[in-house]
Structures are given as structure tokens and as C-alpha cells.
Amino acid sequence: MSNLPTILSEISAIEGEMTTRDYWRDEGKQARYRELVTQREAAAGPAAGGEEAGPRINIHSMTDYLAEHGTPDGYGTYTKLTREAADVAVAMPAADYAAFESSFEALPDEITNAALAELLTTKPLAEHVPEASARSFARTPEGAILAREWGQDFRHNMGVVRARLYRIMDGFDESYDARFLGWLESLSTPAAIAIYRKLAA
């Protein structure tokens, strides 16, 4: 039986200490945190379809971070953002993640910065998407899978996803809208599902 609940509980407890100086001085606790993140990814199981899961994304220790940046400022944000990215990476096959990563990095900085910032914000209160919109999305490959997975929460979850996508778009100039929406449309089905799951979580 998976010990994922225990892993998540310990991760949550350590994350609660990340704003303290004691945490940043405790290499052992930082190493334990990285170990737990790796265990969480392993306990989550393989990607759908039995394909090889996306790569693990390592979290650098405070020592490594200091060596690269010269200051501990921003390490808490770095670890949280890396953790959020790892959730997306492990949820799709490796080949899809490679294509996703390449296409994301090719986007203008204004778009990528807005998208990453959204991962660090709380989930918004959102209305259900209209029934017609839900039916339309459910006819797409990714929508069909999510409709089955989310069941009666499908319209609500899609409302959350839509609200978060709107917030991302609010974070950059409207001249980039077409580029961002075109990128979303170009995602593979596994990549799109991983993104929508993350935004709805």
C-alpha cells in the first residue's frame, strides 16, 4: 500500500518551516525535503497508458542555491515553484514533457512569467462553465478524459481552469493573447491534461 498520505503530511510540515532561519541552516532537513519530493513522485505511479513518466525535477539545496545566486533571498519561492513544476512533469509521458518544456521555453518571457506566477497563487473562486461550453470541451480528446475523471465536478473544475487561464492572460499584454492561446491549442493530449489537472487542483 502506498504511503503517499504520510509523505504528503511530512512535506507539508517541512514546508511550514521554510520561512524560518532554522530551516535554511539545516542541510539535513533540506535533504529530507528533497528525498520526500522524490518519494512523492514515485508513489504517484506511472503516467497514464503505462508510458515512461516525465523526468524528476531536482530541488537544489540551500548550499547550491547560494553558490549560484549569492543570497538565500528567493529560495522559498524557488522551491515552491520547482515543486509545482514537478507535479506537471511527473504527470505526463517523458516524450510529451520534452516537447512541452521546449515549447514553453520558446514563449516570450511575458507569457512564461505570468504562467509561473499563477502556479504560486491560490485557486480562485469560480463559477461553473456553461453547459454548452462543457459539452463542447468534452468532445476534445483531453476533455473527454477529464469529463470521465471529474464526473459531476467537471463544469466546476473547468470553471477554475478558465479563471486561472484568464488570470495568466491578465498578466501580459493582450498582444500576446494569440501566441498563448495558440500554444495551448498545440499541446499534446497528455500535456494538456496535466496542465488542466494542475490548474484545477
GROMACS elastic network, one bead per residue, 0.5 to 0.9 nm:
[ bonds ]
;  ai    aj funct       b0    kb
    1     4     6  0.89333   500
    2     5     6  0.79810   500
    2    43     6  0.62563   500
    2    44     6  0.86547   500
    3     6     6  0.54459   500
    3     7     6  0.63692   500
    3     8     6  0.87925   500
    3    40     6  0.89342   500
    3    43     6  0.74179   500
    4     8     6  0.60441   500
    4     9     6  0.84744   500
    4    39     6  0.81514   500
    4    40     6  0.63199   500
    4    43     6  0.59516   500
    4    44     6  0.75502   500
    5     8     6  0.51251   500
    5     9     6  0.60839   500
    5    10     6  0.87062   500
    6     9     6  0.50536   500
    6    10     6  0.62874   500
    6    11     6  0.85953   500
    7    10     6  0.52986   500
    7    11     6  0.61536   500
    7    12     6  0.85998   500
    7    36     6  0.62545   500
    7    37     6  0.82110   500
    7    39     6  0.73208   500
    7    40     6  0.63851   500
    7    43     6  0.89430   500
    8    11     6  0.50140   500
    8    12     6  0.60662   500
    8    13     6  0.85993   500
    8    36     6  0.80994   500
    8    37     6  0.86786   500
    8    40     6  0.71817   500
    9    12     6  0.51383   500
    9    13     6  0.62766   500
    9    14     6  0.88123   500
   10    13     6  0.50213   500
   10    14     6  0.62781   500
   10    15     6  0.85461   500
   10    33     6  0.84260   500
   10    36     6  0.78242   500
   11    14     6  0.52558   500
   11    15     6  0.60986   500
   11    16     6  0.86699   500
   11    33     6  0.64929   500
   11    36     6  0.65577   500
   11    37     6  0.74682   500
   12    15     6  0.50572   500
   12    16     6  0.63339   500
   13    16     6  0.52329   500
   13    17     6  0.70096   500
   14    17     6  0.52370   500
   14    18     6  0.66809   500
   14    23     6  0.83626   500
   14    29     6  0.78547   500
   14    30     6  0.86609   500
   14    33     6  0.69567   500
   15    18     6  0.51999   500
   15    19     6  0.82056   500
   15    33     6  0.84298   500
   15    80     6  0.87698   500
   16    19     6  0.72346   500
   16    20     6  0.87128   500
   17    20     6  0.55867   500
   17    21     6  0.86199   500
   17    22     6  0.79955   500
   17    23     6  0.61289   500
   18    21     6  0.79162   500
   18    22     6  0.84843   500
   18    23     6  0.57810   500
   18    24     6  0.72851   500
   18    76     6  0.64648   500
   19    22     6  0.87271   500
   19    23     6  0.75015   500
   19    24     6  0.84021   500
   19    76     6  0.72016   500
   20    23     6  0.56012   500
   20    24     6  0.70612   500
   21    24     6  0.52553   500
   21    25     6  0.63323   500
   21    26     6  0.87017   500
   22    25     6  0.51892   500
   22    26     6  0.61828   500
   23    26     6  0.51239   500
   23    27     6  0.78805   500
   23    29     6  0.68780   500
   23    30     6  0.72506   500
   24    27     6  0.72012   500
   24    29     6  0.86430   500
   24    30     6  0.75588   500
   24    62     6  0.65547   500
   24    72     6  0.81902   500
   25    28     6  0.89096   500
   25    29     6  0.88606   500
   25    30     6  0.88198   500
   25    62     6  0.82831   500
   26    29     6  0.54164   500
   26    30     6  0.64258   500
   26    31     6  0.87206   500
   27    30     6  0.50287   500
   27    31     6  0.60528   500
   27    32     6  0.85007   500
   27    61     6  0.74247   500
   27    62     6  0.74918   500
   27    63     6  0.81261   500
   28    31     6  0.50786   500
   28    32     6  0.61170   500
   28    33     6  0.86213   500
   29    33     6  0.61397   500
   29    34     6  0.87114   500
   30    33     6  0.50456   500
   30    34     6  0.64061   500
   30    35     6  0.86653   500
   30    61     6  0.63965   500
   30    62     6  0.75562   500
   31    34     6  0.51806   500
   31    35     6  0.61979   500
   31    36     6  0.86628   500
   31    61     6  0.70602   500
   32    36     6  0.61449   500
   32    37     6  0.86790   500
   33    36     6  0.50929   500
   33    37     6  0.63041   500
   33    38     6  0.87481   500
   33    59     6  0.89736   500
   34    37     6  0.51427   500
   34    38     6  0.63829   500
   34    39     6  0.87041   500
   34    58     6  0.74230   500
   34    59     6  0.62240   500
   34    60     6  0.81861   500
   34    61     6  0.82254   500
   35    38     6  0.51699   500
   35    39     6  0.62297   500
   35    40     6  0.86458   500
   36    40     6  0.60181   500
   36    41     6  0.86367   500
   37    40     6  0.50084   500
   37    41     6  0.63796   500
   37    42     6  0.87529   500
   37    58     6  0.86880   500
   37    59     6  0.86706   500
   37    83     6  0.77669   500
   37    86     6  0.88517   500
   38    41     6  0.52269   500
   38    42     6  0.63515   500
   38    43     6  0.86842   500
   38    56     6  0.73966   500
   38    57     6  0.86884   500
   38    58     6  0.81848   500
   39    42     6  0.50518   500
   39    43     6  0.60235   500
   39    44     6  0.85244   500
   40    43     6  0.51103   500
   40    44     6  0.61470   500
   41    44     6  0.51930   500
   41    45     6  0.71285   500
   41    46     6  0.89981   500
   41    56     6  0.76116   500
   41    86     6  0.82070   500
   41    87     6  0.78481   500
   41    90     6  0.66149   500
   42    45     6  0.56938   500
   42    46     6  0.79235   500
   42    90     6  0.89567   500
   43    46     6  0.88199   500
   44    47     6  0.87559   500
   44    90     6  0.83397   500
   44    91     6  0.86338   500
   45    53     6  0.84909   500
   45    90     6  0.88549   500
   46    49     6  0.83147   500
   46    50     6  0.62450   500
   46    51     6  0.70655   500
   46    52     6  0.67529   500
   46    53     6  0.55869   500
   46    54     6  0.89628   500
   46    90     6  0.80473   500
   46    91     6  0.79527   500
   46    92     6  0.87105   500
   46    93     6  0.84519   500
   47    50     6  0.59994   500
   47    51     6  0.59420   500
   47    52     6  0.66228   500
   47    53     6  0.50500   500
   47    54     6  0.78724   500
   47    90     6  0.72353   500
   47    91     6  0.57015   500
   47    92     6  0.55852   500
   47    93     6  0.58496   500
   47    94     6  0.89363   500
   47   190     6  0.89596   500
   48    51     6  0.67548   500
   48    53     6  0.85108   500
   48    91     6  0.80343   500
   48    92     6  0.74984   500
   48    93     6  0.78118   500
   48   190     6  0.82841   500
   49    52     6  0.89823   500
   49    93     6  0.87832   500
   50    53     6  0.83315   500
   50    93     6  0.86603   500
   51    92     6  0.85428   500
   51    93     6  0.56806   500
   51    94     6  0.78479   500
   52    55     6  0.88463   500
   52    92     6  0.83035   500
   52    93     6  0.52776   500
   52    94     6  0.57344   500
   52    95     6  0.81822   500
   53    56     6  0.87173   500
   53    89     6  0.78054   500
   53    90     6  0.56053   500
   53    91     6  0.67502   500
   53    92     6  0.57561   500
   53    94     6  0.51481   500
   53    95     6  0.85909   500
   53    97     6  0.85783   500
   54    86     6  0.87793   500
   54    88     6  0.84091   500
   54    91     6  0.67023   500
   54    92     6  0.54967   500
   54    93     6  0.50424   500
   54    95     6  0.74946   500
   54    96     6  0.78023   500
   54    97     6  0.57635   500
   54    98     6  0.80019   500
   55    86     6  0.82359   500
   55    89     6  0.62848   500
   55    90     6  0.63649   500
   55    93     6  0.86618   500
   55    94     6  0.63086   500
   55    97     6  0.78769   500
   55    98     6  0.88285   500
   56    86     6  0.65917   500
   56    89     6  0.71494   500
   56    90     6  0.66894   500
   57    82     6  0.71627   500
   57    83     6  0.79680   500
   57    85     6  0.77471   500
   57    86     6  0.55180   500
   57    89     6  0.76831   500
   57    90     6  0.86774   500
   58    82     6  0.78832   500
   58    83     6  0.88010   500
   58    86     6  0.83417   500
   59    78     6  0.85034   500
   59    79     6  0.64142   500
   59    82     6  0.66695   500
   59    83     6  0.77721   500
   60    63     6  0.78846   500
   60    64     6  0.58185   500
   60    65     6  0.61907   500
   60    79     6  0.80814   500
   61    64     6  0.52352   500
   61    65     6  0.61745   500
   61    66     6  0.85680   500
   62    66     6  0.59639   500
   62    67     6  0.84762   500
   62    72     6  0.71606   500
   62    75     6  0.73553   500
   63    66     6  0.51872   500
   63    67     6  0.62106   500
   63    68     6  0.87714   500
   63    72     6  0.89946   500
   64    67     6  0.50526   500
   64    68     6  0.63443   500
   64    69     6  0.86393   500
   65    68     6  0.52319   500
   65    69     6  0.59487   500
   65    70     6  0.75670   500
   65    71     6  0.77786   500
   65    72     6  0.71629   500
   65    75     6  0.72362   500
   66    69     6  0.51741   500
   66    71     6  0.52715   500
   66    72     6  0.59008   500
   66    73     6  0.89738   500
   66    75     6  0.88171   500
   67    70     6  0.56462   500
   67    71     6  0.81671   500
   68    71     6  0.84650   500
   69    72     6  0.76371   500
   69    73     6  0.86370   500
   70    73     6  0.88561   500
   71    74     6  0.81771   500
   71    75     6  0.85880   500
   72    75     6  0.56404   500
   72    76     6  0.85175   500
   73    76     6  0.77942   500
   73    77     6  0.87683   500
   74    77     6  0.52530   500
   74    78     6  0.60948   500
   74    79     6  0.87363   500
   75    79     6  0.61208   500
   75    80     6  0.85606   500
   76    79     6  0.53075   500
   76    80     6  0.62716   500
   76    81     6  0.85970   500
   77    80     6  0.52148   500
   77    81     6  0.60262   500
   77    82     6  0.84425   500
   77   120     6  0.81647   500
   78    81     6  0.52378   500
   78    82     6  0.60104   500
   78    83     6  0.84725   500
   79    82     6  0.51073   500
   79    83     6  0.60381   500
   79    84     6  0.86306   500
   80    83     6  0.50503   500
   80    84     6  0.62523   500
   80    85     6  0.86789   500
   80   119     6  0.89669   500
   80   120     6  0.74472   500
   81    84     6  0.50657   500
   81    85     6  0.61854   500
   81    86     6  0.85528   500
   81   116     6  0.73482   500
   81   117     6  0.85400   500
   81   119     6  0.70342   500
   81   120     6  0.67258   500
   82    85     6  0.50559   500
   82    86     6  0.60803   500
   82    87     6  0.87368   500
   83    86     6  0.50414   500
   83    87     6  0.64759   500
   84    87     6  0.52492   500
   84    88     6  0.68669   500
   84    89     6  0.89722   500
   84   119     6  0.66843   500
   84   120     6  0.80935   500
   84   198     6  0.83780   500
   85    88     6  0.52519   500
   85    89     6  0.62521   500
   85    90     6  0.87907   500
   85   116     6  0.86975   500
   85   119     6  0.83875   500
   86    90     6  0.60571   500
   86    91     6  0.84704   500
   87    90     6  0.56337   500
   87    91     6  0.64329   500
   87   194     6  0.85079   500
   87   198     6  0.74825   500
   88    91     6  0.53224   500
   88    92     6  0.70963   500
   88    97     6  0.85917   500
   88   191     6  0.83259   500
   88   194     6  0.57515   500
   88   195     6  0.65164   500
   88   197     6  0.86109   500
   88   198     6  0.67240   500
   89    92     6  0.60095   500
   89    93     6  0.82103   500
   89    94     6  0.79924   500
   89    97     6  0.61841   500
   89   101     6  0.89300   500
   89   191     6  0.88796   500
   89   194     6  0.80851   500
   90    93     6  0.76192   500
   90    94     6  0.82358   500
   90    97     6  0.85333   500
   90   194     6  0.88160   500
   91    97     6  0.88560   500
   91   190     6  0.81330   500
   91   191     6  0.82088   500
   91   193     6  0.86330   500
   91   194     6  0.56758   500
   91   195     6  0.89023   500
   92    95     6  0.82939   500
   92    96     6  0.64046   500
   92    97     6  0.61520   500
   92   190     6  0.56550   500
   92   191     6  0.60421   500
   92   193     6  0.83248   500
   92   194     6  0.62979   500
   93    96     6  0.53785   500
   93    97     6  0.62186   500
   93    98     6  0.87717   500
   93   190     6  0.72779   500
   93   191     6  0.83206   500
   94    97     6  0.50150   500
   94    98     6  0.61837   500
   94    99     6  0.87788   500
   95    98     6  0.52084   500
   95    99     6  0.65134   500
   95   100     6  0.86384   500
   96    99     6  0.52454   500
   96   100     6  0.60287   500
   96   101     6  0.85454   500
   96   187     6  0.86616   500
   96   188     6  0.68001   500
   96   189     6  0.87915   500
   96   190     6  0.69168   500
   96   191     6  0.62429   500
   97   101     6  0.58951   500
   97   102     6  0.84249   500
   97   190     6  0.87727   500
   97   191     6  0.68812   500
   98   101     6  0.52418   500
   98   102     6  0.62182   500
   98   103     6  0.86764   500
   99   102     6  0.51955   500
   99   103     6  0.61588   500
   99   104     6  0.85156   500
   99   187     6  0.85393   500
   99   188     6  0.86138   500
   99   191     6  0.89564   500
  100   103     6  0.52651   500
  100   104     6  0.60054   500
  100   105     6  0.85485   500
  100   187     6  0.69525   500
  100   188     6  0.80619   500
  100   191     6  0.67513   500
  101   104     6  0.51539   500
  101   105     6  0.61201   500
  101   106     6  0.86085   500
  102   105     6  0.53299   500
  102   106     6  0.63361   500
  103   106     6  0.50917   500
  103   107     6  0.67280   500
  103   183     6  0.76654   500
  103   187     6  0.87606   500
  104   107     6  0.54244   500
  104   108     6  0.87950   500
  104   112     6  0.70791   500
  104   183     6  0.80642   500
  105   108     6  0.79312   500
  105   109     6  0.83692   500
  105   112     6  0.74596   500
  106   109     6  0.86398   500
  107   110     6  0.81890   500
  107   111     6  0.64604   500
  107   112     6  0.64630   500
  107   179     6  0.79160   500
  107   180     6  0.78441   500
  107   183     6  0.83107   500
  108   111     6  0.55414   500
  108   112     6  0.65523   500
  108   113     6  0.86803   500
  108   176     6  0.83529   500
  108   179     6  0.88438   500
  109   112     6  0.51107   500
  109   113     6  0.57741   500
  109   114     6  0.83342   500
  110   113     6  0.53888   500
  110   114     6  0.62670   500
  110   115     6  0.87428   500
  110   171     6  0.77199   500
  110   172     6  0.57005   500
  110   173     6  0.79753   500
  110   176     6  0.83290   500
  111   114     6  0.52158   500
  111   115     6  0.61884   500
  111   116     6  0.86591   500
  111   168     6  0.77538   500
  111   169     6  0.78099   500
  111   171     6  0.76475   500
  111   172     6  0.62173   500
  111   173     6  0.88559   500
  111   176     6  0.74337   500
  111   177     6  0.89554   500
  111   179     6  0.88501   500
  111   180     6  0.70245   500
  112   115     6  0.50592   500
  112   116     6  0.60716   500
  112   117     6  0.84369   500
  113   116     6  0.52372   500
  113   117     6  0.60363   500
  113   118     6  0.86300   500
  113   168     6  0.89977   500
  113   171     6  0.82641   500
  113   172     6  0.87076   500
  114   117     6  0.51142   500
  114   118     6  0.62986   500
  114   167     6  0.83593   500
  114   168     6  0.53060   500
  114   169     6  0.74193   500
  114   170     6  0.82172   500
  114   171     6  0.51485   500
  114   172     6  0.66509   500
  115   118     6  0.51992   500
  115   119     6  0.67844   500
  115   165     6  0.83949   500
  115   167     6  0.88163   500
  115   168     6  0.55055   500
  115   169     6  0.83800   500
  115   171     6  0.81901   500
  116   119     6  0.52708   500
  116   120     6  0.70485   500
  116   168     6  0.87173   500
  117   120     6  0.53800   500
  117   121     6  0.68590   500
  117   168     6  0.80453   500
  117   171     6  0.87599   500
  118   121     6  0.52307   500
  118   122     6  0.81305   500
  118   164     6  0.72240   500
  118   165     6  0.86674   500
  118   167     6  0.73919   500
  118   168     6  0.62909   500
  118   171     6  0.89907   500
  118   199     6  0.88597   500
  119   122     6  0.80130   500
  119   198     6  0.86258   500
  119   199     6  0.78041   500
  121   124     6  0.85933   500
  123   126     6  0.88304   500
  123   160     6  0.73364   500
  123   163     6  0.89776   500
  123   164     6  0.76119   500
  123   199     6  0.78616   500
  123   200     6  0.76945   500
  123   201     6  0.78336   500
  124   160     6  0.66472   500
  124   163     6  0.70700   500
  124   164     6  0.72325   500
  125   159     6  0.88650   500
  125   160     6  0.71009   500
  125   163     6  0.83267   500
  126   129     6  0.87704   500
  126   156     6  0.73762   500
  126   157     6  0.85841   500
  126   159     6  0.56012   500
  126   160     6  0.53103   500
  126   161     6  0.87783   500
  126   162     6  0.84913   500
  126   163     6  0.64521   500
  127   130     6  0.88545   500
  127   155     6  0.84858   500
  127   156     6  0.65216   500
  127   159     6  0.55728   500
  127   160     6  0.74638   500
  127   163     6  0.86574   500
  128   131     6  0.83712   500
  128   153     6  0.89160   500
  128   154     6  0.84635   500
  128   157     6  0.74350   500
  128   158     6  0.70465   500
  128   160     6  0.78638   500
  129   132     6  0.82499   500
  129   133     6  0.63314   500
  129   134     6  0.63706   500
  129   154     6  0.88834   500
  129   155     6  0.52872   500
  129   156     6  0.66481   500
  129   157     6  0.85273   500
  129   158     6  0.63380   500
  129   160     6  0.87292   500
  129   162     6  0.81659   500
  130   133     6  0.52693   500
  130   134     6  0.63150   500
  130   135     6  0.87695   500
  130   155     6  0.74197   500
  130   159     6  0.87359   500
  131   134     6  0.50586   500
  131   135     6  0.62028   500
  131   136     6  0.86024   500
  131   155     6  0.73947   500
  132   135     6  0.51711   500
  132   136     6  0.61822   500
  132   137     6  0.87087   500
  133   136     6  0.50674   500
  133   137     6  0.61946   500
  133   138     6  0.85035   500
  133   155     6  0.87192   500
  134   137     6  0.52368   500
  134   138     6  0.60325   500
  134   139     6  0.88123   500
  134   143     6  0.84401   500
  134   147     6  0.85692   500
  134   154     6  0.76725   500
  134   155     6  0.60822   500
  134   158     6  0.77247   500
  135   138     6  0.50423   500
  135   139     6  0.65916   500
  135   143     6  0.88350   500
  136   139     6  0.54913   500
  136   140     6  0.74705   500
  136   143     6  0.84800   500
  137   140     6  0.55373   500
  137   141     6  0.86607   500
  137   142     6  0.81620   500
  137   143     6  0.51479   500
  137   144     6  0.75437   500
  137   147     6  0.87749   500
  138   141     6  0.75357   500
  138   142     6  0.75614   500
  138   145     6  0.78476   500
  138   146     6  0.77006   500
  138   147     6  0.60897   500
  138   148     6  0.89800   500
  139   142     6  0.83676   500
  139   143     6  0.62384   500
  139   144     6  0.58480   500
  140   144     6  0.59509   500
  140   145     6  0.86638   500
  141   144     6  0.53293   500
  141   145     6  0.65872   500
  141   146     6  0.88758   500
  141   189     6  0.65580   500
  142   145     6  0.52877   500
  142   146     6  0.62365   500
  142   147     6  0.85201   500
  142   188     6  0.88549   500
  142   189     6  0.53911   500
  142   190     6  0.74385   500
  142   192     6  0.67229   500
  142   193     6  0.57640   500
  143   146     6  0.50964   500
  143   147     6  0.58438   500
  143   148     6  0.85471   500
  143   193     6  0.80635   500
  144   147     6  0.51446   500
  144   148     6  0.63982   500
  144   149     6  0.86521   500
  145   148     6  0.53595   500
  145   149     6  0.61755   500
  145   150     6  0.86308   500
  145   193     6  0.81032   500
  146   150     6  0.57469   500
  146   151     6  0.79962   500
  146   154     6  0.72032   500
  146   193     6  0.72747   500
  146   196     6  0.86516   500
  146   197     6  0.83037   500
  147   150     6  0.53776   500
  147   151     6  0.56555   500
  147   152     6  0.83024   500
  147   153     6  0.84309   500
  147   154     6  0.55712   500
  147   155     6  0.85430   500
  148   151     6  0.53830   500
  148   154     6  0.82772   500
  149   154     6  0.81238   500
  150   153     6  0.52481   500
  150   155     6  0.87131   500
  150   157     6  0.77532   500
  151   154     6  0.55271   500
  151   155     6  0.87688   500
  152   155     6  0.73158   500
  152   156     6  0.82410   500
  153   156     6  0.52535   500
  153   157     6  0.59097   500
  153   158     6  0.84287   500
  154   157     6  0.52497   500
  154   158     6  0.60688   500
  154   159     6  0.84944   500
  155   158     6  0.51743   500
  155   159     6  0.61220   500
  155   160     6  0.87932   500
  156   160     6  0.64473   500
  156   161     6  0.87737   500
  156   200     6  0.89362   500
  157   160     6  0.50577   500
  157   161     6  0.62632   500
  157   162     6  0.85943   500
  157   196     6  0.87855   500
  157   197     6  0.86724   500
  157   199     6  0.86894   500
  157   200     6  0.54538   500
  157   201     6  0.82986   500
  158   162     6  0.59852   500
  158   163     6  0.84600   500
  158   196     6  0.80695   500
  158   200     6  0.71968   500
  159   162     6  0.51066   500
  159   163     6  0.61351   500
  159   164     6  0.86328   500
  159   200     6  0.85457   500
  160   163     6  0.51118   500
  160   164     6  0.62061   500
  160   165     6  0.86100   500
  160   199     6  0.72817   500
  160   200     6  0.57481   500
  160   201     6  0.89147   500
  161   164     6  0.51981   500
  161   165     6  0.61601   500
  161   166     6  0.86130   500
  161   196     6  0.63331   500
  161   197     6  0.84107   500
  161   198     6  0.87506   500
  161   199     6  0.54248   500
  161   200     6  0.54411   500
  162   165     6  0.50852   500
  162   166     6  0.61691   500
  162   167     6  0.86423   500
  162   199     6  0.88784   500
  163   166     6  0.50960   500
  163   167     6  0.62761   500
  163   168     6  0.87557   500
  164   168     6  0.62471   500
  164   169     6  0.86538   500
  164   199     6  0.68494   500
  164   200     6  0.85642   500
  165   168     6  0.50371   500
  165   169     6  0.62930   500
  165   170     6  0.86358   500
  165   199     6  0.84151   500
  166   169     6  0.50286   500
  166   170     6  0.61544   500
  166   171     6  0.87679   500
  167   171     6  0.65183   500
  168   171     6  0.52111   500
  168   172     6  0.73702   500
  169   172     6  0.56975   500
  169   173     6  0.76791   500
  169   174     6  0.73797   500
  169   176     6  0.83136   500
  169   177     6  0.67837   500
  169   180     6  0.80973   500
  170   173     6  0.74328   500
  170   174     6  0.79394   500
  172   175     6  0.82628   500
  172   176     6  0.69671   500
  172   177     6  0.82011   500
  173   176     6  0.58855   500
  173   177     6  0.75150   500
  174   177     6  0.51390   500
  174   178     6  0.82378   500
  175   178     6  0.72242   500
  175   179     6  0.82792   500
  176   179     6  0.52961   500
  176   180     6  0.62658   500
  176   181     6  0.86893   500
  177   180     6  0.52483   500
  177   181     6  0.60941   500
  177   182     6  0.83646   500
  178   181     6  0.51983   500
  178   182     6  0.58229   500
  178   183     6  0.84114   500
  179   182     6  0.51448   500
  179   183     6  0.61677   500
  179   184     6  0.87719   500
  180   183     6  0.50900   500
  180   184     6  0.63818   500
  180   185     6  0.87722   500
  181   184     6  0.50494   500
  181   185     6  0.62546   500
  181   186     6  0.86667   500
  182   185     6  0.50676   500
  182   186     6  0.62293   500
  182   187     6  0.89784   500
  183   186     6  0.50861   500
  183   187     6  0.65943   500
  184   187     6  0.55417   500
  184   192     6  0.74375   500
  185   188     6  0.84327   500
  185   192     6  0.85468   500
  186   192     6  0.89372   500
  187   190     6  0.81022   500
  187   191     6  0.58932   500
  187   192     6  0.56767   500
  188   191     6  0.51955   500
  188   192     6  0.60705   500
  188   193     6  0.85598   500
  189   192     6  0.51498   500
  189   193     6  0.61181   500
  189   194     6  0.86138   500
  190   193     6  0.51543   500
  190   194     6  0.61775   500
  190   195     6  0.86929   500
  191   194     6  0.51308   500
  191   195     6  0.62462   500
  191   196     6  0.86709   500
  192   195     6  0.51459   500
  192   196     6  0.61285   500
  192   197     6  0.85079   500
  193   196     6  0.51637   500
  193   197     6  0.59945   500
  193   198     6  0.84901   500
  194   197     6  0.52293   500
  194   198     6  0.61957   500
  194   199     6  0.87094   500
  195   198     6  0.51560   500
  195   199     6  0.62073   500
  195   200     6  0.86255   500
  196   199     6  0.51114   500
  196   200     6  0.60693   500
  196   201     6  0.85025   500
  197   200     6  0.51828   500
  197   201     6  0.60128   500
  198   201     6  0.52124   500
